[in-house]
Amino acid sequence: MRKSFGKDTKKGITYKEKKEAFIPILKINILTKMVLITVSVYMAKIEFFSFILKNLRTFVPTF
């Protein structure tokens, strides 16, 4: 039985092909995490500023 270097004998897929197939999945994961972080920061900002606007009368002294 002959084994070729760098090949998965069962599937016949090289390590390079596996790596090339994995890179787009990694990019999608990174993009998804970036979008989730951006959305969570944006929502936190909206929540913070809406809280300030709701309680504006308590922050600004009345004359």
NORFENKA-V202596 format. One line per field, one symbol per residue. ss: DSSP state (@ for helix, = for strand, . for the rest). phi: phi as a letter, one per 30 degrees, with the letter a starting at -180 (. if undefined). Layout:
ss=???
phi=???
//
This chain:
ss=......==....==@@@@@@@@@@@@@@@@@@@@@@@@@@@@@@@@@@@@@@@@.@@@@....
phi=.cccdicdddcicdddddddddedddddddddddddddddddddddddddddddcddddcdcc
//
